[in-house]
């Protein structure tokens, strides 16, 4: 299974945001253990660096980016991805870019806490908790 991880899931873990931390951290753990293939939208990297540098320090931000680059595929947005995002019927452009990149990368799901923002996405959006349930199901259980 291949997923696109939305920025809010990463921030849940990096900022230890409750009550979301547990499920979001479990999703990242699946990726770290190579039980799923996980992608990040390229713009998430710059946002993480900015948030962590302001909240903690530049050196911690650098370390967070280095960690992300080791463990996740990063999908860059090019002109086509932005054009595709503009054509999607999503109200938030950043979400449309995530959806466009997920589609371009042939992801099965966008994992986000804002599933309602992705209702018209070409790639279905699910909550971290929903992904964990899917991963517990055996093939053929669905």
N, C-alpha and C positions, 0 to 999 in steps of 0.2 A: 504494500500500500504506500502511496506517495501523497504527502500532504504539504500544503502551504500554511505556514504558521503566521498568523496575524500579529502585528506589533503588540496588541494588548496582552496577548498570552506571554510574550517575552517579558513585558514590563511587570506582569503579575509575579514572575519569578525573580527578576532582578531587584524589584522593590519590595518583595515579600508581601504583596497586597493580599489581605485577608478579606473575604473567605476564599478567594480564587486561587491562592498559591498552590494548594495541594494538587488539584487537578491539572493545573498548568505545568507544574513541576513534573508530574507523572508523564505528561505528553512529551516533554523535553527528554525525560529519562528513556522513553521508548526510542527516541531518535538516537540518543547516545549509545544505547545498547544495540543499535542497528535492527530493531524490530520493525521499524518503519523508515521510509526515506523521507526526510524533512527538508523543505526549502524555506528560505526567507526571502521576502522582497528586498531588493537592494537598498531601497530608501530606509528600511528598518535599521540598517547598520549605522547610518549617519544619525538617525534619531536616537538610537541607543547611546551612541558616543556623546551626543549633546546632553541627554538627560543624566547620564551617569557622571559626566564631568561637572555638571552644575550641582548635583546632589552630593557627590563624594569628592572626586578629584580627577584630573586628567589622566594620571597614571592608572587609576581604576577603570576609567573609560577605555583606555588603550588595551588593558587586560581583558575587559569584557568583549571588545571587538575581536581581539586575537582569538579568544575562546570560541566565539561564534563562527569565525572563519575556519577554524579547525574542524568543528563538528557539524556544520550545516552547509548545504548547497545554497549559494546566493544567486538569485535570478535578477539580472540587470534589466532595467526598463529602457528600451530604445524607442525610437520614434513610432514604430509600428505598435508597440505595446501601449503607448500613450494614446495613439489614435484609436486603437481598439477600445481602450478604457472610455474614451469620450463617447463612443457609440453605445456603450452599455446603459441600460435604463436604471442606473443606480444613482441615488441622490448625492452621495459623497464621492468626490473624485478620487481621494486616496483609496477608498474601498474598491472603487472601479479599477484602479491600477492593480491592486492586490488580486482581484478576480481575473483581470486580463493576464497577469503573470502566472497565475495558477493554471489557467487554460493553456497558455503557451507552453508551460512545463508539463502538461498532461497530468496534473494532480487529480487525485480522487476526491479530495476535500480541501476546503479552507477551514482551518481550525481557528475559531474566534469566539469571543464572548459576545459579539454583536451580530448574531445570526440574522436578525431582522434587517440589518443593513445590506445583506447579501441575498435577499429573496429573489432577485432577478439575475443573479450571478450565473454564468455558464457552468460554474463548478459549485456543487452544493456546499453550503457552510454548515458546520456542526460545532457544538460546544466541546471544550476539552473533555468534560464528563461523558459525553456521547461517544467520543472516540475511544475512551477507555472501555466503555461497554462493548463497542464493536470489536475491540482487540481481545476481549475475554471470550467472545463467541467462537465456537469451533466452526470450521468450514461446513456448510450445509445446515447450520442452526437457524439461519435467517428465516 
